[in-house]
């Protein structure tokens, strides 16, 4: 149980540190903090991790209502607030990189192979976890490329949502998992149908999973 609590605490801390590059920002990660921090052991593990006490304070603020679900107290920002999605404004690509990306976007289909081809481009990888927003900023001058890039971003999000759903339905039924499914259900309902009958079947399993513990 302690090992599981440590794993959950580490995941929450990673989300806390990477909130500036996660789609949905604080609104998205705060839902996860609330859903997955009910266990006292998780809180105890967080308090013993670097910057974990700040996250615990933030969670307490969320639970008390002091901090709205779409924000965080500026004094509790990770890295002292130095990390920000504003860094994407510095993103730029060379003419050759733009031409290479344009060719791939013209042929892009929402498959794992096509998605991985783009994600493995050196000039995409250099932006790390902020690759979606950074590339979008770098090609903002071309409306056609932006439109096609949004399909790439949506495809990446869909596969990440699929992986999350698959992991949840493969685990033992717990109240924590039910809370996470409930918090993420709007995204499951948006993205899983993109996978056709397989996605709808997965969505049905999640709904059954959630209601079985209600």
Residue frames as a rotation matrix with the C-alpha (Angstrom) as fourth column:
UNK 1
0.564 0.826 0.000 0.00
0.826 -0.564 0.000 0.00
0.000 0.000 -1.000 0.00
UNK 2
0.425 -0.478 -0.768 2.84
0.180 -0.787 0.590 2.37
-0.887 -0.389 -0.248 0.85
UNK 3
-0.647 -0.694 0.315 4.49
0.412 0.029 0.911 1.72
-0.641 0.719 0.268 -2.51
UNK 4
-0.126 0.702 0.701 1.22
0.970 -0.060 0.234 2.49
0.207 0.710 -0.673 -4.29
UNK 5
0.769 0.396 -0.502 0.86
0.547 -0.815 0.194 5.70
-0.332 -0.424 -0.843 -2.28
UNK 6
-0.073 -0.890 -0.450 4.42
0.162 -0.456 0.875 6.68
-0.984 -0.009 0.177 -3.22
UNK 7
-0.659 -0.149 0.737 3.70
0.716 0.177 0.676 6.05
-0.231 0.973 -0.010 -6.91
UNK 8
0.355 0.875 0.329 0.55
0.908 -0.407 0.103 8.18
0.224 0.262 -0.939 -6.80
UNK 9
0.655 -0.160 -0.739 2.34
0.342 -0.808 0.479 10.95
-0.674 -0.566 -0.475 -4.91
UNK 10
-0.453 -0.891 -0.018 5.16
0.318 -0.180 0.931 10.98
-0.833 0.416 0.366 -7.46
UNK 11
-0.397 0.396 0.828 2.63
0.909 0.042 0.416 11.20
0.130 0.917 -0.377 -10.30
UNK 12
0.699 0.699 -0.149 0.88
0.715 -0.684 0.142 14.14
-0.003 -0.206 -0.978 -8.65
UNK 13
0.320 -0.670 -0.670 4.19
0.202 -0.642 0.739 15.89
-0.926 -0.372 -0.070 -8.08
UNK 14
-0.658 -0.536 0.529 5.12
0.593 0.065 0.803 15.40
-0.465 0.842 0.275 -11.74
UNK 15
0.095 0.794 0.600 1.79
0.945 -0.261 0.197 16.93
0.313 0.549 -0.775 -12.80
UNK 16
0.749 0.154 -0.644 2.40
0.493 -0.779 0.387 19.84
-0.442 -0.608 -0.660 -10.43
UNK 17
-0.112 -0.918 -0.381 5.81
0.185 -0.396 0.899 20.52
-0.976 0.030 0.214 -11.92
UNK 18
-0.860 -0.246 0.447 4.61
0.441 0.083 0.894 20.17
-0.257 0.966 0.037 -15.53
UNK 19
0.032 0.984 -0.175 1.27
0.688 -0.149 -0.710 22.00
-0.725 -0.097 -0.682 -15.25
UNK 20
-0.002 -0.081 -0.997 2.57
-0.335 -0.939 0.077 24.82
-0.942 0.334 -0.025 -17.47
UNK 21
-0.734 -0.299 -0.610 2.78
-0.664 0.125 0.738 22.45
-0.144 0.946 -0.290 -20.48
UNK 22
-0.813 0.504 0.292 -0.29
0.456 0.863 -0.219 20.28
-0.362 -0.045 -0.931 -19.81
UNK 23
-0.722 0.618 0.311 -3.32
0.057 -0.395 0.917 20.93
0.690 0.680 0.250 -21.97
UNK 24
0.350 0.909 -0.226 -6.07
0.462 0.042 0.886 22.38
0.815 -0.414 -0.406 -19.81
UNK 25
-0.298 -0.604 0.739 -3.57
-0.276 -0.687 -0.673 23.90
0.914 -0.405 0.038 -17.36
UNK 26
-0.910 -0.127 0.395 -4.49
-0.402 0.039 -0.915 24.17
0.101 -0.991 -0.086 -13.69
UNK 27
0.060 0.993 0.099 -8.13
-0.994 0.068 -0.081 23.30
-0.088 -0.094 0.992 -14.33
UNK 28
0.478 0.081 -0.875 -7.08
-0.452 0.877 -0.166 19.88
0.753 0.474 0.455 -15.62
UNK 29
-0.416 -0.749 -0.515 -4.42
0.069 0.539 -0.840 19.05
0.907 -0.385 -0.173 -13.05
UNK 30
-0.697 0.193 0.690 -6.40
-0.702 -0.379 -0.603 20.38
0.145 -0.905 0.400 -10.08
UNK 31
0.438 0.887 -0.146 -9.15
-0.858 0.461 0.227 17.85
0.269 0.026 0.963 -10.83
UNK 32
0.327 -0.409 -0.852 -6.56
0.039 0.907 -0.420 15.08
0.944 0.104 0.313 -10.64
UNK 33
-0.725 -0.614 0.312 -5.09
-0.237 -0.203 -0.950 16.46
0.646 -0.763 0.002 -7.40
UNK 34
-0.256 0.728 0.637 -8.53
-0.967 -0.180 -0.183 16.37
-0.018 -0.662 0.749 -5.76
UNK 35
0.630 0.604 -0.489 -9.42
-0.662 0.746 0.068 12.93
0.406 0.280 0.870 -7.13
UNK 36
0.470 -0.520 -0.713 -6.17
0.173 0.846 -0.504 11.21
0.866 0.113 0.487 -6.18
UNK 37
-0.552 -0.759 0.346 -5.16
-0.168 -0.305 -0.937 12.80
0.817 -0.576 0.041 -2.85
UNK 38
0.458 0.822 0.338 -7.90
-0.560 -0.028 0.828 11.42
0.691 -0.568 0.447 -0.58
UNK 39
0.673 -0.262 -0.692 -5.54
0.496 0.854 0.160 8.85
0.549 -0.451 0.704 0.93
UNK 40
0.946 -0.314 0.080 -3.63
-0.264 -0.603 0.753 10.10
-0.188 -0.734 -0.653 3.98
UNK 41
0.382 -0.847 0.369 -0.62
0.491 0.525 0.696 8.02
-0.783 -0.085 0.616 2.92
UNK 42
0.321 -0.219 0.922 -0.44
0.899 -0.236 -0.369 9.88
0.298 0.947 0.121 -0.39
UNK 43
0.853 0.037 0.520 -0.34
-0.072 -0.980 0.188 13.20
0.516 -0.197 -0.833 1.46
UNK 44
0.799 -0.581 0.152 2.28
-0.109 0.108 0.988 11.82
-0.591 -0.806 0.023 3.83
UNK 45
0.255 -0.708 0.659 4.44
0.871 0.464 0.161 10.71
-0.420 0.533 0.735 0.89
UNK 46
0.523 0.010 0.852 4.10
0.599 -0.716 -0.359 14.13
0.606 0.698 -0.381 -0.75
UNK 47
0.974 -0.089 0.210 5.22
-0.205 -0.744 0.636 15.92
0.100 -0.663 -0.742 2.40
UNK 48
0.500 -0.831 0.243 8.50
0.079 0.323 0.943 14.01
-0.862 -0.453 0.227 2.29
UNK 49
0.251 -0.373 0.893 9.23
0.957 0.231 -0.173 14.85
-0.142 0.898 0.416 -1.35
UNK 50
-0.765 -0.570 -0.299 11.04
0.498 -0.819 0.285 17.93
-0.408 0.069 0.910 -2.69
UNK 51
-0.894 0.448 -0.007 8.46
-0.411 -0.815 0.409 20.73
0.177 0.368 0.913 -3.17
UNK 52
-0.578 0.694 -0.429 5.82
0.493 0.716 0.495 18.25
0.651 0.075 -0.756 -2.03
UNK 53
-0.515 0.373 -0.772 4.78
0.747 -0.247 -0.618 20.40
-0.421 -0.894 -0.152 0.93
UNK 54
-0.801 0.223 -0.556 3.86
-0.374 -0.911 0.172 23.21
-0.468 0.346 0.813 -1.48
UNK 55
-0.708 0.567 -0.421 1.65
-0.240 0.368 0.898 20.82
0.665 0.737 -0.125 -3.42
UNK 56
-0.503 0.522 -0.689 -0.01
0.821 0.539 -0.191 19.63
0.272 -0.661 -0.699 -0.20
UNK 57
-0.646 0.232 -0.727 -0.71
0.275 -0.818 -0.505 23.26
-0.712 -0.526 0.465 0.71
UNK 58
-0.817 0.338 -0.467 -2.19
-0.576 -0.454 0.680 23.81
0.017 0.824 0.566 -2.75
UNK 59
-0.618 0.599 -0.509 -4.40
0.269 0.769 0.580 20.71
0.739 0.221 -0.636 -2.41
UNK 60
-0.517 0.405 -0.754 -5.62
0.824 -0.005 -0.567 21.93
-0.233 -0.914 -0.331 0.98
UNK 61
-0.756 0.214 -0.619 -6.46
-0.217 -0.974 -0.072 25.31
-0.618 0.080 0.782 -0.56
UNK 62
-0.766 0.487 -0.419 -8.46
-0.394 0.159 0.905 23.57
0.507 0.859 0.070 -3.30
UNK 63
-0.529 0.561 -0.637 -10.38
0.636 0.759 0.141 21.43
0.562 -0.330 -0.758 -0.82
UNK 64
-0.513 0.298 -0.805 -11.21
0.677 -0.436 -0.593 24.40
-0.528 -0.849 0.022 1.39
UNK 65
0.493 0.698 0.519 -12.34
0.869 -0.374 -0.323 26.51
-0.031 0.611 -0.791 -1.54
UNK 66
0.349 -0.440 -0.827 -9.70
0.196 -0.829 0.524 29.14
-0.916 -0.345 -0.203 -0.87
UNK 67
-0.659 -0.604 -0.448 -8.24
-0.382 -0.244 0.891 28.52
-0.648 0.759 -0.071 -4.33
UNK 68
0.423 0.828 -0.369 -10.60
-0.751 0.092 -0.654 28.17
-0.507 0.554 0.660 -7.35
UNK 69
0.514 -0.145 0.845 -10.31
0.213 0.976 0.038 25.01
-0.831 0.161 0.533 -9.42
UNK 70
0.829 -0.194 0.524 -8.84
0.527 -0.040 -0.849 26.93
0.185 0.980 0.069 -12.36
UNK 71
0.556 -0.634 0.537 -5.92
-0.400 -0.771 -0.496 28.52
0.728 0.061 -0.682 -10.52
UNK 72
0.335 -0.530 -0.779 -3.17
0.844 0.536 -0.001 28.29
0.418 -0.658 0.627 -7.89
UNK 73
0.913 -0.107 -0.393 -1.90
0.172 -0.774 0.609 30.71
-0.369 -0.624 -0.689 -5.26
UNK 74
0.777 -0.629 0.013 1.09
-0.262 -0.341 -0.903 32.54
0.573 0.698 -0.430 -6.79
UNK 75
0.175 -0.734 0.657 3.18
-0.984 -0.120 0.129 31.72
-0.016 -0.669 -0.743 -3.70
UNK 76
0.223 -0.017 0.975 2.67
-0.337 0.937 0.094 28.01
-0.915 -0.350 0.203 -4.35
UNK 77
0.856 0.053 -0.514 3.63
-0.517 0.104 -0.850 28.00
0.008 0.993 0.117 -8.04
UNK 78
0.720 -0.648 0.250 6.29
0.558 0.754 0.346 25.35
-0.413 -0.109 0.904 -8.84
UNK 79
-0.092 -0.890 0.446 9.76
0.985 -0.148 -0.093 26.72
0.149 0.431 0.890 -9.56
UNK 80
-0.470 -0.077 -0.879 8.66
0.501 -0.843 -0.195 30.01
-0.727 -0.532 0.435 -8.05
UNK 81
0.565 0.804 -0.184 6.49
0.238 -0.373 -0.897 30.66
-0.790 0.463 -0.402 -11.10
UNK 82
-0.214 -0.755 -0.619 9.50
-0.484 -0.468 0.739 30.89
-0.848 0.458 -0.265 -13.41
UNK 83
-0.902 -0.025 0.432 8.16
0.313 0.650 0.692 28.22
-0.298 0.759 -0.578 -15.77
UNK 84
-0.108 0.885 -0.453 5.41
-0.249 -0.465 -0.850 29.48
-0.963 0.021 0.270 -18.01
UNK 85
0.208 0.276 0.938 3.73
0.769 0.547 -0.331 28.56
-0.604 0.790 -0.099 -21.25
UNK 86
0.839 0.050 -0.542 4.72
-0.178 -0.915 -0.361 32.07
-0.514 0.400 -0.759 -22.38
UNK 87
-0.153 -0.986 0.072 8.02
-0.283 0.113 0.952 30.47
-0.947 0.125 -0.296 -23.40
UNK 88
0.078 0.239 0.968 6.28
0.760 0.614 -0.213 29.17
-0.646 0.752 -0.134 -26.52
UNK 89
0.912 0.293 -0.288 6.40
0.082 -0.816 -0.572 32.73
-0.403 0.498 -0.768 -27.89
UNK 90
0.163 -0.941 -0.298 10.14
-0.716 -0.320 0.620 32.20
-0.679 0.112 -0.726 -28.45
UNK 91
0.112 -0.084 0.990 9.56
0.334 0.941 0.043 29.17
-0.936 0.326 0.133 -30.67
UNK 92
0.351 -0.029 -0.936 10.86
-0.795 -0.538 -0.281 29.42
-0.496 0.842 -0.212 -34.22
UNK 93
0.468 -0.189 0.864 11.63
0.406 0.914 -0.020 27.12
-0.785 0.360 0.504 -37.15
UNK 94
-0.602 -0.695 -0.394 13.98
-0.143 -0.392 0.909 27.48
-0.786 0.603 0.137 -40.10
UNK 95
-0.031 0.578 -0.816 12.61
-0.958 -0.249 -0.140 27.69
-0.284 0.777 0.562 -43.62
UNK 96
-0.578 -0.257 -0.775 13.72
-0.548 0.825 0.135 24.11
0.605 0.503 -0.617 -44.30
UNK 97
-0.973 0.231 -0.010 12.03
0.150 0.595 -0.790 22.86
-0.177 -0.770 -0.613 -41.14
UNK 98
-0.293 0.908 -0.300 8.81
-0.494 -0.413 -0.765 24.64
-0.819 -0.076 0.569 -42.05
UNK 99
-0.100 0.210 -0.973 8.86
-0.981 0.142 0.132 23.12
0.166 0.967 0.192 -45.54
UNK 100
-0.845 -0.255 -0.470 9.50
-0.199 0.966 -0.166 19.64
0.497 -0.047 -0.867 -44.13
UNK 101
-0.807 0.590 0.028 6.67
0.093 0.175 -0.980 20.01
-0.583 -0.788 -0.196 -41.64
UNK 102
-0.200 0.755 -0.624 4.34
-0.814 -0.483 -0.324 21.34
-0.546 0.443 0.711 -44.33
UNK 103
-0.425 -0.025 -0.905 4.89
-0.723 0.611 0.323 18.22
0.545 0.791 -0.278 -46.47
UNK 104
-0.947 0.038 -0.320 4.11
0.204 0.840 -0.503 15.95
0.250 -0.541 -0.803 -43.52
UNK 105
-0.626 0.759 -0.181 1.02
-0.143 -0.340 -0.930 17.92
-0.767 -0.556 0.321 -42.56
UNK 106
-0.273 0.509 -0.816 -0.29
-0.957 -0.227 0.179 17.73
-0.094 0.830 0.550 -46.13
UNK 107
-0.320 0.067 -0.945 -0.14
-0.412 0.888 0.203 13.91
0.853 0.455 -0.256 -45.93
UNK 108
-0.894 -0.171 0.415 -1.08
-0.445 0.225 -0.867 13.53
0.055 -0.959 -0.277 -42.25
UNK 109
0.066 0.886 -0.459 -3.63
-0.216 0.462 0.860 10.92
0.974 0.043 0.222 -41.24
UNK 110
0.208 0.060 0.976 -4.62
-0.943 -0.254 0.216 10.36
0.261 -0.965 0.003 -37.57
UNK 111
0.806 -0.065 -0.589 -2.58
0.097 0.995 0.023 7.18
0.584 -0.075 0.808 -37.05
UNK 112
0.838 -0.538 -0.095 0.15
0.115 0.003 0.993 6.32
-0.534 -0.843 0.064 -34.55
UNK 113
0.147 -0.828 0.542 2.71
0.942 0.283 0.178 5.96
-0.301 0.485 0.821 -37.35
UNK 114
0.197 -0.023 0.980 2.02
0.619 -0.772 -0.143 9.42
0.760 0.635 -0.138 -38.78
UNK 115
0.947 0.180 0.267 1.90
-0.091 -0.646 0.758 10.96
0.309 -0.742 -0.595 -35.32
UNK 116
0.678 -0.735 -0.030 5.21
0.383 0.318 0.867 9.37
-0.627 -0.599 0.497 -34.29
UNK 117
0.142 -0.618 0.773 6.87
0.969 -0.071 -0.235 10.52
0.200 0.783 0.589 -37.52
UNK 118
0.434 0.090 0.896 6.11
0.133 -0.991 0.035 14.11
0.891 0.104 -0.442 -36.56
UNK 119
0.981 -0.003 0.193 6.95
-0.189 -0.201 0.961 13.69
0.036 -0.980 -0.198 -32.87
UNK 120
0.575 -0.805 0.147 10.34
0.620 0.546 0.563 12.22
-0.533 -0.233 0.813 -33.77
UNK 121
0.582 -0.375 0.722 11.42
0.487 -0.550 -0.679 15.16
0.651 0.746 -0.137 -35.90
UNK 122
-0.326 -0.807 -0.492 14.51
0.907 -0.121 -0.404 16.75
0.266 -0.578 0.771 -34.26
UNK 123
-0.862 -0.033 0.505 13.03
0.011 -0.999 -0.048 20.24
0.506 -0.036 0.862 -34.48
UNK 124
0.288 0.953 0.093 9.86
-0.286 -0.007 0.958 19.00
0.914 -0.302 0.270 -32.76
UNK 125
0.474 -0.150 -0.868 11.68
0.689 0.676 0.259 17.09
0.548 -0.721 0.424 -30.04
UNK 126
-0.586 -0.795 0.156 13.75
0.535 -0.524 -0.663 20.14
0.609 -0.305 0.732 -29.11
UNK 127
-0.334 0.542 0.771 10.62
-0.538 -0.781 0.316 21.69
0.774 -0.309 0.553 -27.59
UNK 128
-0.991 -0.127 0.039 10.15
-0.105 0.567 -0.817 18.79
0.082 -0.814 -0.575 -25.16
UNK 129
-0.568 0.818 -0.090 6.73
0.738 0.458 -0.495 18.49
-0.364 -0.347 -0.864 -23.54
UNK 130
-0.052 0.526 -0.849 5.76
0.009 -0.850 -0.527 21.89
-0.999 -0.035 0.040 -24.94
UNK 131
-0.827 -0.455 0.332 6.04
0.292 0.158 0.943 20.69
-0.481 0.877 0.003 -28.57
UNK 132
-0.121 0.856 0.504 2.37
0.992 0.124 0.026 21.16
-0.040 0.503 -0.864 -29.51
UNK 133
0.744 0.441 -0.502 2.07
0.486 -0.873 -0.048 24.78
-0.460 -0.208 -0.863 -28.37
UNK 134
-0.037 -0.860 -0.509 5.58
-0.018 -0.509 0.861 25.70
-0.999 0.041 0.004 -29.53
UNK 135
-0.761 -0.204 0.616 5.11
0.563 0.264 0.783 24.43
-0.322 0.943 -0.086 -33.07
UNK 136
0.259 0.929 0.265 1.70
0.965 -0.242 -0.096 26.09
-0.025 0.280 -0.960 -33.24
UNK 137
0.604 -0.106 -0.790 3.35
0.194 -0.942 0.274 29.37
-0.773 -0.319 -0.548 -32.26
UNK 138
-0.415 -0.904 -0.108 6.12
0.043 -0.138 0.989 28.90
-0.909 0.406 0.096 -34.85
UNK 139
-0.826 0.148 0.544 3.66
0.564 0.221 0.796 28.36
-0.002 0.964 -0.266 -37.74
UNK 140
-0.192 0.820 -0.539 1.08
0.567 -0.355 -0.743 30.90
-0.801 -0.448 -0.397 -36.61
UNK 141
-0.491 -0.088 -0.866 1.64
-0.456 -0.822 0.342 32.89
-0.742 0.563 0.364 -39.84
UNK 142
-0.841 0.131 -0.525 0.14
-0.438 0.404 0.803 30.07
0.318 0.905 -0.283 -41.98
UNK 143
-0.165 0.879 0.447 -3.58
-0.945 -0.011 -0.326 29.43
-0.281 -0.477 0.833 -41.36
UNK 144
0.526 0.349 -0.775 -3.59
-0.652 0.751 -0.104 26.27
0.546 0.560 0.623 -43.47
UNK 145
-0.370 -0.744 -0.556 -0.72
-0.065 0.618 -0.784 24.74
0.927 -0.254 -0.277 -41.49
UNK 146
-0.786 0.136 0.603 -2.35
-0.617 -0.232 -0.752 25.77
0.038 -0.963 0.266 -38.21
UNK 147
0.258 0.965 -0.041 -5.57
-0.966 0.259 0.000 24.03
0.011 0.039 0.999 -39.22
UNK 148
0.482 -0.152 -0.863 -3.71
-0.259 0.916 -0.306 20.82
0.837 0.371 0.402 -40.05
UNK 149
-0.648 -0.760 0.039 -1.57
-0.210 0.129 -0.969 21.09
0.732 -0.636 -0.244 -36.90
UNK 150
-0.302 0.619 0.725 -4.71
-0.952 -0.151 -0.267 21.11
-0.056 -0.770 0.635 -34.77
UNK 151
0.702 0.502 -0.506 -5.50
-0.571 0.821 0.023 17.67
0.427 0.273 0.862 -36.21
UNK 152
-0.113 -0.840 -0.531 -2.06
0.034 0.531 -0.847 16.51
0.993 -0.113 -0.031 -35.05
UNK 153
-0.766 -0.173 0.619 -2.68
-0.545 -0.334 -0.769 17.92
0.340 -0.926 0.162 -31.57
UNK 154
0.194 0.935 0.296 -6.12
-0.981 0.189 0.046 16.32
-0.013 -0.299 0.954 -31.40
UNK 155
0.570 -0.055 -0.820 -4.69
-0.269 0.930 -0.249 12.96
0.776 0.363 0.516 -32.51
UNK 156
-0.536 -0.834 -0.129 -1.98
-0.058 0.189 -0.980 13.10
0.842 -0.518 -0.150 -29.84
UNK 157
-0.570 0.396 0.720 -4.56
-0.821 -0.298 -0.487 13.95
0.021 -0.869 0.495 -27.17
UNK 158
0.489 0.826 -0.279 -6.84
-0.826 0.542 0.157 11.13
0.281 0.153 0.947 -28.35
UNK 159
0.268 -0.455 -0.849 -4.09
0.013 0.883 -0.469 8.51
0.963 0.115 0.242 -28.04
UNK 160
-0.804 -0.535 0.260 -3.10
-0.218 -0.141 -0.966 9.78
0.553 -0.833 -0.003 -24.60
UNK 161
-0.184 0.836 0.517 -6.74
-0.981 -0.125 -0.147 9.61
-0.058 -0.535 0.843 -23.48
UNK 162
0.581 0.364 -0.728 -6.96
-0.516 0.856 0.015 6.08
0.629 0.367 0.685 -24.91
UNK 163
-0.300 -0.795 -0.528 -3.88
0.064 0.535 -0.842 4.99
0.952 -0.287 -0.110 -22.94
UNK 164
-0.790 0.068 0.610 -5.33
-0.590 -0.358 -0.724 6.45
0.169 -0.931 0.323 -19.74
UNK 165
0.246 0.967 0.062 -8.67
-0.967 0.240 0.081 4.69
0.063 -0.080 0.995 -20.29
UNK 166
0.415 -0.143 -0.899 -6.98
-0.255 0.930 -0.266 1.37
0.873 0.340 0.349 -21.05
UNK 167
-0.679 -0.729 -0.085 -4.91
-0.065 0.175 -0.982 1.60
0.731 -0.662 -0.166 -17.88
UNK 168
-0.561 0.520 0.644 -7.94
-0.828 -0.355 -0.435 2.41
0.002 -0.777 0.629 -15.74
UNK 169
0.498 0.850 -0.171 -10.11
-0.850 0.518 0.097 -0.48
0.171 0.097 0.980 -16.94
UNK 170
0.240 -0.486 -0.841 -7.24
-0.088 0.851 -0.517 -2.93
0.967 0.198 0.161 -16.49
UNK 171
-0.757 -0.558 0.340 -6.77
-0.334 -0.117 -0.935 -2.03
0.562 -0.822 -0.098 -12.82
UNK 172
-0.623 0.516 -0.588 -8.64
0.757 0.587 -0.287 -3.27
0.198 -0.624 -0.756 -9.75
UNK 173
0.202 0.800 0.565 -11.86
0.424 -0.591 0.686 -1.40
0.883 0.101 -0.458 -8.98
UNK 174
-0.503 -0.333 -0.798 -11.16
0.863 -0.234 -0.447 1.29
-0.038 -0.913 0.405 -6.39
UNK 175
0.563 0.704 -0.432 -12.83
0.705 -0.683 -0.193 4.48
-0.431 -0.196 -0.881 -5.25
UNK 176
-0.077 -0.681 -0.728 -9.77
-0.019 -0.729 0.684 6.41
-0.997 0.067 0.043 -6.40
UNK 177
-0.887 -0.237 0.396 -10.06
0.350 0.214 0.912 5.05
-0.301 0.948 -0.107 -9.92
UNK 178
-0.007 0.971 0.240 -13.76
1.000 0.009 -0.009 5.79
-0.011 0.240 -0.971 -9.95
UNK 179
0.481 0.148 -0.864 -13.04
0.377 -0.925 0.052 9.39
-0.791 -0.351 -0.501 -8.92
UNK 180
-0.549 -0.755 -0.359 -10.50
-0.072 -0.385 0.920 9.76
-0.833 0.531 0.156 -11.70
UNK 181
-0.704 0.364 0.610 -12.91
0.710 0.388 0.588 8.35
-0.022 0.847 -0.531 -14.29
UNK 182
0.357 0.903 -0.240 -15.62
0.899 -0.402 -0.173 10.71
-0.253 -0.154 -0.955 -13.09
UNK 183
0.240 -0.342 -0.908 -13.27
0.084 -0.925 0.371 13.69
-0.967 -0.165 -0.194 -13.30
UNK 184
-0.702 -0.656 -0.279 -12.01
-0.254 -0.135 0.958 12.74
-0.666 0.743 -0.072 -16.77
UNK 185
-0.189 0.688 0.700 -15.33
0.612 0.640 -0.464 11.54
-0.767 0.341 -0.543 -18.23
UNK 186
0.670 0.449 -0.591 -15.88
-0.143 -0.704 -0.696 14.68
-0.729 0.551 -0.407 -20.38
UNK 187
-0.100 -0.789 -0.606 -12.56
-0.912 -0.171 0.373 14.01
-0.398 0.590 -0.702 -22.14
UNK 188
-0.742 -0.097 0.664 -13.31
0.028 0.984 0.175 10.28
-0.670 0.148 -0.727 -22.48
UNK 189
0.217 0.936 0.278 -16.66
0.504 0.136 -0.853 11.15
-0.836 0.325 -0.442 -24.07
UNK 190
0.602 -0.046 -0.797 -14.97
-0.517 -0.784 -0.345 13.60
-0.608 0.620 -0.496 -26.45
UNK 191
-0.108 -0.851 -0.515 -12.01
-0.973 -0.017 0.232 11.53
-0.206 0.526 -0.825 -27.62
UNK 192
-0.560 -0.181 0.809 -12.82
-0.231 0.971 0.058 7.82
-0.796 -0.155 -0.585 -27.30
UNK 193
0.525 0.800 0.291 -15.54
0.099 0.282 -0.954 7.86
-0.845 0.530 0.069 -30.00
UNK 194
0.377 -0.479 -0.793 -12.76
-0.884 -0.442 -0.153 8.85
-0.277 0.758 -0.590 -32.42
UNK 195
-0.712 -0.681 0.171 -11.67
-0.629 0.727 0.277 5.20
-0.314 0.090 -0.945 -32.23
UNK 196
-0.402 0.626 -0.669 -14.98
-0.623 0.348 0.701 3.96
0.671 0.698 0.250 -33.62
UNK 197
0.575 0.714 -0.399 -16.62
-0.246 0.616 0.749 0.85
0.780 -0.332 0.530 -32.18
UNK 198
-0.005 -0.673 -0.739 -13.51
0.706 0.521 -0.480 0.03
0.708 -0.525 0.472 -30.13
UNK 199
-0.864 -0.332 0.379 -13.57
0.046 -0.801 -0.597 3.47
0.502 -0.498 0.707 -28.53
UNK 200
-0.079 0.926 0.369 -17.29
-0.742 -0.302 0.598 3.31
0.665 -0.227 0.711 -27.81
UNK 201
0.527 0.193 -0.828 -16.80
0.231 0.905 0.358 -0.09
0.818 -0.380 0.432 -26.20
UNK 202
-0.500 -0.787 -0.361 -14.05
0.654 -0.070 -0.753 1.36
0.568 -0.613 0.550 -24.01
UNK 203
-0.709 0.312 0.632 -16.32
-0.449 -0.891 -0.064 4.26
0.543 -0.330 0.772 -23.06
UNK 204
0.385 0.900 -0.203 -19.05
-0.455 0.376 0.807 1.81
0.803 -0.219 0.555 -22.08
UNK 205
0.185 -0.411 -0.893 -16.59
0.654 0.730 -0.200 -0.09
0.734 -0.546 0.404 -19.87
UNK 206
-0.827 -0.533 0.178 -15.58
0.267 -0.651 -0.711 3.13
0.495 -0.540 0.681 -18.13
UNK 207
-0.309 0.807 0.503 -19.20
-0.718 -0.545 0.433 4.05
0.624 -0.227 0.748 -17.46
UNK 208
0.593 0.492 -0.637 -19.88
-0.035 0.806 0.590 0.57
0.805 -0.327 0.495 -16.08
UNK 209
-0.265 -0.820 -0.507 -16.70
0.683 0.211 -0.699 0.77
0.680 -0.532 0.504 -14.01
UNK 210
-0.833 -0.081 0.547 -17.78
-0.189 -0.888 -0.420 4.12
0.520 -0.453 0.724 -12.55
UNK 211
0.011 0.959 0.282 -21.37
-0.784 -0.167 0.598 3.11
0.620 -0.228 0.750 -11.78
UNK 212
0.285 0.097 -0.954 -20.39
0.193 0.969 0.156 -0.22
0.939 -0.229 0.258 -10.22
UNK 213
-0.540 -0.543 -0.643 -18.87
0.753 0.028 -0.657 1.61
0.374 -0.839 0.394 -7.27
UNK 214
-0.550 0.376 0.746 -21.52
-0.237 -0.927 0.293 4.31
0.801 -0.016 0.598 -7.01
